[in-house]
Amino acid sequence: MRSVDTYVPILIAIMASVFLGGYLLENLGVNYVSDGGSALLKIHLYTYVIFAMFAILAMKFGPAWFCERLGSFNKTWWIAIFSLSFVIIYGYFRHGTSGMAYLINTFLAPLLFIPLLSSLDDLKKDKVIKLISYLILLNSVIAIFEYLTSSRVVDIDFQAFSFFRSSALLTHPLNNALITASLGLLIFKRTLLPGFLYILITLLGLFAFGGRAALIIFSCMFFLYCIPSGWKFITTGIRGDKRKIALFMFLGYFALVFFVFIIVGSGITERIMSKLYIDGSASARIDVFFLFDQLTASEWVFGASHRLLESIELYIGISVIENYFIGWIFTFGLMGTIPLSICVFLTLYYFAKNGDIASRLAVVTFMIVGLTNNSLTTKTPVLLLLFSVLYLISVRKTQANNY
């Protein structure tokens, strides 16, 4: 691109979002997720990198450049930006600076990141997807290692869990599960590993994170993804070298045996197969709906009072709301939830409409799994990574259709 290199800052932002998790920053003395500390430290490094590069591009080329680079996504992007801007302004008047870092890190940074990605050439766009693929693979491998050794790479103690859950690099186990499940179908063919091996590692990673809903939903979506290819293989066959196909099946057999051995030997199947096992995390997803009874008419519109927000634990036994949509209603009311939903889901709808089958299944996976935990009510890079891959895939598909 003309005299402005965005490639290296993009790589730095992506790697920072994965390696510099919230708990690691806390261990380094940065008050990122805990109370207190400077408000500037609540904003992640990757957000500062994105803001800096976006400001440089905006000052150098102006808004017209963004419109040209974003193409058909331009209208959706501006609607999302204006919707989120309203939520940020409303949230500031409603709660002050409290929670601003959440809106900036989780929602604004991913949207501003897309114009940076649009500045890359096709080769660098593919490299960005590969980088994310390897980072998620590394995160899953670390999670499996943590689970097998009952140790953690990042020092953190979860008192709420009655069993060990891996936390790997991406902070909370359920945040890890959401990111891994949402991206799995999009990136499993992007590394040097055979696709089936990447999927098996992803499944083991989801086991290690303890994301039961994420595991089941991801497995179902992968089954749906495989139906067209499986039907073609059964009915018409595929062209290929017989020795390579035989080697592929041979390796697949032993990979499957190893997968079953890990699953059975780990003891995690006892939690999944037992219908009677409902821990605090699972019951919290059911109890959270009782919070609606506590809202008045005005609180439905403008958000819950500070008194109610501070006494959530009295009603459901934990201090967090295990459902992002309910969390948004409590924090911002319908006044903020509606534009925030437009910001997120209109963008996802565009990517699903203009992407491939994997993109559509990934969007569905994200929406369902997201409802089973509170990751989207916290500072998380899930949208940064998901939007990036979905956007790059949609761009390549649009280019292919034009040719």
C-alpha positions in Angstrom: 0.0 0.0 0.0 1.1 3.6 -0.7 4.0 4.3 1.8 2.1 2.9 4.8 2.9 -0.7 5.9 0.2 -2.1 8.0 1.3 -5.7 7.8 3.7 -5.8 10.8 1.3 -3.8 13.1 -1.5 -6.3 12.1 0.7 -9.2 13.1 1.7 -7.5 16.4 -2.0 -6.8 17.2 -3.0 -10.4 16.6 -0.2 -12.0 18.5 -0.7 -9.6 21.4 -4.4 -10.5 21.6 -3.5 -14.1 22.0 -0.2 -14.1 24.1 -1.0 -11.2 26.4 -4.1 -12.6 28.0 -5.8 -10.8 30.9 -4.5 -13.1 33.6 -0.9 -12.9 32.3 -1.1 -9.1 32.4 -2.4 -9.4 36.0 0.6 -11.6 36.8 2.9 -8.9 35.3 1.4 -6.3 37.6 -1.1 -4.7 35.2 -4.6 -4.1 36.6 -6.3 -5.3 33.4 -9.2 -7.3 34.7 -9.1 -6.5 38.5 -10.5 -3.4 40.1 -8.3 -0.3 40.5 -5.4 1.0 38.5 -5.2 3.4 35.7 -8.0 3.5 33.1 -5.4 3.5 30.4 -4.2 0.1 31.5 -7.7 -1.4 31.1 -7.3 -1.0 27.3 -5.3 -3.8 25.7 -2.0 -3.3 23.8 -3.6 -4.6 20.6 -6.3 -1.9 20.8 -3.6 0.8 21.0 -1.8 -0.7 18.0 -5.1 -0.8 16.0 -6.0 2.8 17.0 -2.6 4.1 16.0 -2.6 2.5 12.6 -6.2 3.5 11.9 -5.5 7.1 12.8 -2.5 7.1 10.5 -4.5 5.8 7.6 -7.4 8.1 8.3 -5.2 11.2 8.4 -3.2 10.2 5.3 -6.0 8.9 3.0 -9.3 10.2 4.5 -12.7 8.5 4.8 -13.1 8.0 1.1 -10.2 5.6 1.1 -12.0 3.4 3.6 -15.1 3.3 1.5 -13.2 2.2 -1.5 -11.2 -0.5 0.2 -14.1 -2.0 2.1 -16.2 -2.3 -1.0 -19.6 -3.9 -0.5 -18.9 -4.2 3.3 -18.6 -0.4 3.5 -22.3 0.3 4.3 -22.5 -2.5 7.0 -19.3 -1.3 8.5 -20.5 2.3 8.9 -23.8 1.2 10.4 -21.9 -0.9 12.9 -19.6 2.0 13.8 -22.5 4.4 14.3 -24.5 1.9 16.4 -21.5 1.1 18.6 -20.7 4.9 18.9 -24.2 5.4 20.3 -23.7 2.6 22.8 -20.4 4.1 23.9 -21.9 7.5 24.4 -24.9 6.1 26.2 -22.7 3.9 28.4 -20.6 6.8 29.3 -23.6 8.9 30.5 -25.1 5.8 32.2 -22.0 4.4 33.9 -19.2 6.9 33.4 -15.8 5.5 32.4 -16.6 2.2 34.0 -17.0 -0.4 31.3 -15.6 1.8 28.5 -12.6 -0.4 28.1 -14.9 -3.4 27.6 -16.7 -1.7 24.7 -13.4 -0.5 23.2 -11.5 -3.7 23.4 -14.3 -6.2 22.6 -16.2 -4.3 19.9 -14.6 -1.1 18.6 -11.1 -2.5 18.1 -12.3 -5.4 15.9 -14.3 -3.0 13.7 -11.4 -0.6 13.2 -9.2 -3.6 12.5 -11.1 -4.5 9.3 -10.0 -1.5 7.3 -6.4 -2.3 8.2 -6.9 -5.8 6.9 -8.3 -4.4 3.7 -5.0 -2.7 3.0 -3.2 -6.0 2.6 -2.5 -7.8 -0.6 -3.8 -11.3 -1.2 -0.6 -13.0 -0.1 -0.5 -11.2 3.2 -4.2 -11.8 3.8 -3.6 -15.5 3.5 -0.6 -15.2 5.9 -2.8 -13.5 8.5 -5.3 -16.4 8.4 -2.4 -18.9 8.7 -1.0 -17.0 11.7 -4.4 -17.1 13.5 -4.7 -20.8 12.6 -1.4 -21.7 14.2 -2.1 -19.5 17.2 -5.4 -21.3 17.9 -3.6 -24.6 17.3 -0.9 -23.7 19.8 -3.5 -22.6 22.3 -5.3 -26.0 22.0 -2.0 -27.9 22.4 -1.2 -25.9 25.5 -4.7 -26.7 26.9 -4.3 -30.4 26.4 -0.9 -30.3 28.1 -2.3 -28.4 31.0 -5.2 -30.8 31.4 -3.0 -33.9 31.3 -0.5 -32.5 33.8 -3.0 -30.5 35.9 -0.9 -27.5 35.7 -1.2 -24.0 34.1 1.1 -22.0 31.8 -0.4 -18.8 33.4 -0.7 -18.8 37.1 -4.4 -18.5 38.1 -6.7 -20.2 40.6 -10.3 -20.8 39.7 -12.2 -21.3 43.0 -15.6 -21.6 41.2 -14.7 -24.9 39.4 -15.1 -28.2 41.1 -12.8 -29.8 38.4 -9.7 -28.8 36.6 -10.2 -26.7 33.4 -7.3 -25.5 31.2 -6.9 -21.8 30.8 -4.1 -21.8 28.2 -3.3 -18.4 26.8 -6.8 -16.8 26.3 -7.7 -16.2 30.0 -10.9 -17.9 31.1 -11.6 -21.5 30.0 -15.0 -20.7 28.6 -13.5 -17.8 26.6 -11.0 -20.2 25.2 -13.8 -22.6 24.3 -15.8 -19.8 22.6 -12.8 -18.7 20.5 -11.7 -22.2 19.6 -15.2 -23.5 18.6 -16.0 -20.3 16.6 -12.8 -20.4 14.6 -12.3 -24.1 14.2 -14.2 -24.7 11.0 -12.7 -21.6 9.4 -9.0 -22.4 9.9 -8.6 -26.2 10.2 -7.3 -26.5 6.6 -4.9 -23.5 6.9 -1.9 -25.2 8.5 0.6 -27.9 7.4 -1.3 -30.4 9.6 -3.9 -32.6 8.0 -7.4 -31.2 8.5 -8.6 -34.2 10.5 -5.7 -34.0 12.9 -6.4 -30.2 13.4 -10.0 -31.1 14.2 -9.0 -33.8 16.7 -6.7 -31.4 18.5 -9.5 -28.8 18.5 -11.9 -31.3 20.1 -9.3 -32.3 22.7 -8.8 -28.6 23.4 -12.5 -28.1 24.0 -12.5 -31.1 26.3 -9.6 -29.6 28.2 -11.4 -26.2 28.5 -14.5 -28.0 29.9 -16.7 -26.3 27.4 -19.4 -28.9 27.1 -21.8 -26.8 25.1 -19.0 -25.6 22.8 -17.9 -29.2 22.3 -21.3 -30.5 21.4 -22.2 -27.6 19.1 -18.8 -27.6 17.3 -19.1 -31.4 16.7 -22.6 -30.9 15.3 -21.5 -28.1 13.0 -18.5 -30.1 11.8 -20.8 -33.0 11.0 -23.0 -30.7 8.9 -19.9 -29.4 7.2 -18.7 -32.9 6.3 -22.1 -34.0 4.8 -21.6 -32.6 1.2 -18.0 -34.0 1.0 -19.0 -37.3 2.5 -21.9 -37.7 0.1 -19.7 -37.0 -2.8 -17.1 -39.5 -1.6 -19.7 -42.2 -1.3 -21.6 -41.6 -4.5 -19.0 -40.4 -7.1 -15.7 -40.9 -5.3 -12.7 -38.5 -5.4 -9.6 -38.2 -7.6 -6.3 -38.8 -5.9 -3.3 -41.0 -5.5 -4.2 -44.3 -4.0 -1.1 -44.4 -1.8 -1.7 -41.0 -0.4 -5.4 -41.9 0.3 -4.2 -45.1 2.0 -1.7 -43.2 4.1 -4.3 -40.6 5.0 -6.7 -43.4 6.2 -3.8 -45.1 8.1 -2.8 -42.0 10.0 -6.5 -41.1 10.5 -7.1 -44.5 12.2 -4.2 -44.1 14.7 -5.2 -40.5 15.3 -8.7 -41.6 16.1 -7.4 -44.4 18.5 -5.2 -41.8 20.2 -8.2 -39.4 20.5 -10.4 -42.1 22.1 -7.6 -43.1 24.5 -7.1 -39.5 25.7 -10.9 -39.0 26.1 -11.4 -42.3 28.0 -8.2 -42.0 30.1 -8.8 -38.3 31.0 -12.0 -39.0 33.0 -13.7 -36.0 31.5 -16.3 -38.3 29.9 -17.7 -38.8 33.3 -18.9 -35.2 33.4 -20.3 -35.3 29.9 -22.1 -38.6 30.0 -23.5 -38.1 33.5 -27.0 -36.6 33.2 -26.9 -35.8 36.9 -23.8 -33.6 36.8 -24.8 -30.0 37.1 -22.1 -27.8 38.6 -22.3 -24.1 39.6 -21.4 -23.0 36.1 -24.1 -25.0 34.4 -26.9 -24.1 36.9 -25.9 -20.4 36.6 -27.0 -20.5 32.9 -30.5 -21.5 34.0 -30.8 -19.3 37.1 -29.8 -16.2 35.1 -33.3 -16.0 33.6 -34.8 -15.4 37.0 -33.1 -12.0 37.0 -35.7 -10.7 34.6 -38.2 -10.8 37.4 -36.1 -8.2 39.2 -36.2 -5.6 36.4 -38.7 -2.7 36.5 -40.1 -1.2 33.3 -37.6 1.6 33.3 -34.8 -0.8 33.9 -35.8 -2.8 30.9 -35.3 0.3 28.8 -32.4 2.0 30.4 -30.6 -0.8 32.3 -30.5 -2.2 35.8 -29.9 0.1 38.7 -26.5 0.0 40.4 -28.1 -1.6 43.4 -29.4 -4.5 41.4 -26.1 -4.9 39.4 -24.2 -5.1 42.7 -26.6 -7.7 44.2 -26.8 -10.2 41.3 -25.0 -12.8 43.5 -27.8 -12.7 46.0 -30.2 -14.0 43.3 -28.2 -16.5 41.3 -25.3 -17.4 43.6 -22.5 -16.0 41.4 -21.5 -12.4 40.6 -21.5 -12.8 36.7 -24.3 -13.3 34.2 -23.7 -16.4 32.2 -25.5 -15.0 29.1 -24.2 -12.1 27.1 -27.6 -11.0 25.8 -29.0 -10.8 29.4 -25.8 -9.1 30.5 -26.3 -6.4 27.9 -29.9 -5.8 28.9 -28.8 -5.5 32.6 -25.9 -3.2 31.8 -27.4 -1.0 29.0 -31.1 -1.8 28.8 -32.8 -2.2 25.5 -31.6 1.3 24.7 -28.1 0.0 24.4 -28.7 -3.7 23.7 -30.5 -3.1 20.4 -27.7 -1.0 18.8 -25.0 -3.2 20.2 -26.8 -6.2 18.7 -27.0 -4.4 15.4 -23.2 -3.7 15.6 -22.4 -7.4 16.2 -25.0 -9.4 14.3 -25.4 -7.2 11.3 -21.6 -7.6 10.7 -21.9 -11.4 11.3 -24.9 -11.6 8.9 -22.8 -9.9 6.2 -20.0 -12.3 6.6 -22.3 -15.3 6.6 -24.1 -14.1 3.5 -20.9 -13.4 1.6 -18.8 -16.2 2.9 -18.7 -19.9 2.3 -20.5 -22.7 4.2 -17.8 -22.8 6.9 -18.4 -19.1 7.5 -22.1 -19.6 8.0 -21.6 -22.6 10.3 -19.0 -20.6 12.3 -21.4 -17.7 12.8 -24.1 -20.1 14.0 -21.5 -21.7 16.3 -20.5 -18.4 17.7 -24.0 -17.2 18.4 -25.1 -20.4 20.2 -21.9 -21.0 22.2 -21.8 -17.3 23.1 -25.2 -17.7 24.8 -23.8 -20.4 27.1 -21.2 -18.2 28.9 -20.4 -14.7 29.8 -17.4 -14.2 27.5 -19.1 -11.5 25.4 -19.8 -9.5 28.6 -16.0 -9.3 29.3 -13.0 -8.0 27.5 -12.2 -10.7 24.9 -10.4 -10.9 21.6 -13.0 -13.3 20.2 -14.5 -10.7 17.8 -11.1 -9.5 16.7 -10.1 -12.9 15.6 -13.5 -14.0 14.3 -14.2 -10.8 12.3 -10.7 -10.9 10.9 -10.9 -14.5 9.5 -14.5 -14.0 8.3 -13.7 -10.8 6.5 -10.7 -12.2 4.8 -12.6 -15.3 3.6 -15.5 -13.2 2.3 -13.0 -11.0 0.4 -11.4 -13.9 -1.3 -14.7 -15.4 -2.2 -15.9 -12.1 -3.7 -12.8 -11.9 -5.7 -13.2 -15.5 -7.0 -16.8 -14.7 -8.0 -15.8 -11.6 -9.9 -13.3 -13.6 -11.9 
